[in-house]
Amino acid sequence: MEMILNENIETKIYEIRGMKVMLDSDLAKLYEVETKRINEAVKNNPEKFPFDFYFELTNEEDKILRSKFSTFKDSLNNRKYLPKVFTEQGVYMLATVLKSDIATTTTIMIMRTFTKMREFALTYSDIIKRLSEIEKTIKIDQQQMNYNTERIDDAFALLTEILNDTKRTNKNLIGFRPKSEEL
């Protein structure tokens, strides 16, 4: 059950305004309560839900997400109000307010999922950083190789010129020549 729930949780985490968040309606399903109970918990405990723990979507965000994700569409059917979304801290705080065994168990799995996603993101950024370093090294090596190739080409051109000059020299030059070259 935990594996199925973890996979289910991952599909319910969205990135909105640069933050990983979960919809109030998705949390309600996971906690096995009605969405209005989630929103009542927030309304009745405003001191526990500062602005960085949850926020309400704008009309534009709602429209974009409805068009972008089919799972999001299903979560938002028949709503009178714009949905609220909860950050990782907001999800944790919600569990402390709801105080049920299901909320506690589900929150633990949600926290593990957020942690796993964060670790993946860190690993991914480390890989990107390392690839960038390798790319820079390759470019430097490529520049050095191009420079070396140019120097080798210059050396061959010079040797070819010297060889051509020796072929054109006059054999009747004054000076010592071995017997095999004498006329």
C-alpha positions as CSV (number, residue, x, y, z in Angstrom):
1,M,0.0,0.0,0.0
2,E,2.8,2.4,0.9
3,M,4.4,2.0,-2.6
4,I,1.2,2.7,-4.3
5,L,0.5,5.7,-2.1
6,N,4.0,7.1,-2.7
7,E,3.6,6.9,-6.5
8,N,0.2,8.4,-6.1
9,I,1.6,11.3,-4.0
10,E,4.3,12.1,-6.6
11,T,1.7,12.6,-9.3
12,K,-0.1,15.1,-7.0
13,I,2.9,17.4,-6.4
14,Y,3.0,20.4,-8.7
15,E,5.4,23.2,-9.2
16,I,3.6,26.5,-8.9
17,R,5.3,29.9,-8.4
18,G,8.6,28.0,-8.2
19,M,7.5,25.9,-5.3
20,K,6.5,22.3,-4.9
21,V,2.9,22.2,-3.7
22,M,-0.2,20.0,-3.3
23,L,-3.8,20.8,-3.9
24,D,-6.3,21.0,-1.1
25,S,-8.6,18.6,-2.9
26,D,-5.7,16.0,-3.4
27,L,-4.8,16.3,0.2
28,A,-8.4,15.8,1.2
29,K,-8.5,12.5,-0.8
30,L,-5.3,11.3,0.7
31,Y,-6.4,12.2,4.3
32,E,-9.9,10.8,3.5
33,V,-11.7,13.9,4.4
34,E,-13.8,16.5,2.4
35,T,-11.9,19.4,0.9
36,K,-14.0,21.8,2.9
37,R,-12.5,20.2,6.1
38,I,-9.0,21.0,4.9
39,N,-10.0,24.6,4.2
40,E,-11.8,24.8,7.6
41,A,-8.7,23.7,9.4
42,V,-6.8,26.5,7.7
43,K,-9.5,29.1,8.4
44,N,-9.7,28.0,12.1
45,N,-5.9,28.1,12.6
46,P,-4.6,31.1,10.7
47,E,-1.6,31.4,13.0
48,K,-0.4,28.0,11.9
49,F,-0.6,28.8,8.2
50,P,1.5,31.8,7.2
51,F,1.7,32.9,3.6
52,D,4.6,30.5,2.8
53,F,2.7,27.4,4.0
54,Y,-0.2,27.8,1.6
55,F,-1.8,30.1,-0.9
56,E,-4.8,30.3,-3.2
57,L,-4.3,29.9,-6.9
58,T,-5.1,32.8,-9.2
59,N,-7.7,32.4,-12.0
60,E,-4.9,32.3,-14.5
61,E,-3.0,29.6,-12.6
62,D,-6.2,27.6,-12.3
63,K,-6.8,27.8,-16.1
64,I,-3.2,27.0,-17.0
65,L,-3.1,24.0,-14.7
66,R,-6.5,22.7,-15.8
67,S,-5.3,22.7,-19.4
68,K,-1.9,21.3,-18.7
69,F,-2.6,18.3,-16.4
70,S,-5.4,15.9,-16.8
71,T,-5.0,14.8,-13.1
72,F,-5.3,18.4,-12.1
73,K,-8.6,18.7,-14.1
74,D,-10.0,15.8,-12.1
75,S,-9.0,17.3,-8.8
76,L,-10.8,20.6,-9.5
77,N,-14.2,19.6,-10.9
78,N,-17.3,21.2,-9.4
79,R,-15.5,23.9,-7.3
80,K,-17.1,27.1,-6.1
81,Y,-13.8,28.6,-5.0
82,L,-10.3,28.8,-6.3
83,P,-8.2,25.9,-5.0
84,K,-5.6,26.4,-2.2
85,V,-2.2,24.7,-2.5
86,F,0.1,23.7,0.4
87,T,3.8,23.7,0.5
88,E,5.7,20.9,2.2
89,Q,5.6,22.9,5.5
90,G,1.9,23.6,5.0
91,V,1.2,19.9,4.5
92,Y,3.0,19.1,7.7
93,M,1.1,21.7,9.6
94,L,-2.1,20.5,8.2
95,A,-1.5,17.0,9.6
96,T,-0.9,18.5,13.1
97,V,-4.3,20.3,12.9
98,L,-6.2,17.3,11.5
99,K,-4.9,14.9,14.2
100,S,-6.0,11.5,12.8
101,D,-4.1,8.3,12.3
102,I,-4.7,8.5,8.5
103,A,-3.4,12.1,8.5
104,T,-0.2,11.1,10.4
105,T,0.5,8.1,8.2
106,T,-0.2,10.0,5.0
107,T,1.9,13.0,6.1
108,I,4.8,10.8,6.8
109,M,4.6,9.4,3.3
110,I,4.2,12.8,1.8
111,M,7.2,14.1,3.7
112,R,9.3,11.2,2.4
113,T,8.1,11.9,-1.1
114,F,9.1,15.6,-0.9
115,T,12.5,14.5,0.5
116,K,13.0,12.0,-2.2
117,M,12.1,14.6,-4.9
118,R,14.5,17.2,-3.3
119,E,17.4,14.6,-3.2
120,F,16.7,13.8,-6.8
121,A,16.8,17.5,-7.7
122,L,20.1,17.9,-5.8
123,T,21.7,14.9,-7.5
124,Y,20.4,16.1,-10.9
125,S,21.9,19.6,-10.3
126,D,25.3,17.9,-9.3
127,I,25.3,15.9,-12.5
128,I,24.5,19.0,-14.6
129,K,27.3,20.9,-12.8
130,R,29.8,18.1,-13.5
131,L,28.8,17.8,-17.1
132,S,29.3,21.6,-17.5
133,E,32.8,21.3,-16.0
134,I,33.6,18.4,-18.4
135,E,32.3,20.4,-21.3
136,K,34.6,23.3,-20.4
137,T,37.6,20.9,-20.2
138,I,36.7,19.5,-23.6
139,K,36.5,22.9,-25.1
140,I,40.0,23.8,-23.6
141,D,41.4,20.5,-24.9
142,Q,39.8,21.1,-28.3
143,Q,41.4,24.6,-28.4
144,Q,44.8,23.1,-27.5
145,M,44.4,20.4,-30.0
146,N,43.5,22.9,-32.7
147,Y,46.6,25.0,-31.8
148,N,48.8,21.9,-31.9
149,T,47.3,20.8,-35.2
150,E,48.1,24.3,-36.6
151,R,51.8,24.0,-35.4
152,I,52.1,20.5,-36.9
153,D,50.7,21.7,-40.2
154,D,53.2,24.7,-40.1
155,A,56.1,22.2,-39.5
156,F,55.0,20.0,-42.4
157,A,54.7,22.9,-44.7
158,L,58.2,24.1,-43.7
159,L,59.7,20.6,-44.2
160,T,57.9,20.3,-47.6
161,E,59.4,23.6,-48.6
162,I,62.9,22.6,-47.6
163,L,62.5,19.3,-49.4
164,N,61.3,21.0,-52.6
165,D,64.2,23.5,-52.3
166,T,66.8,20.6,-52.1
167,K,65.3,19.0,-55.2
168,R,65.7,22.2,-57.1
169,T,69.4,22.7,-56.2
170,N,71.9,22.7,-59.0
171,K,74.0,19.6,-59.1
172,N,76.9,21.5,-60.6
173,L,77.6,23.4,-57.4
174,I,81.1,23.7,-56.3
175,G,82.0,21.7,-53.3
176,F,82.7,18.1,-52.2
177,R,80.4,15.4,-53.5
178,P,80.7,11.7,-53.0
179,K,81.9,9.6,-55.9
180,S,78.6,8.2,-56.7
181,E,77.3,11.6,-57.5
182,E,80.1,12.6,-59.8
183,L,79.5,12.8,-63.5
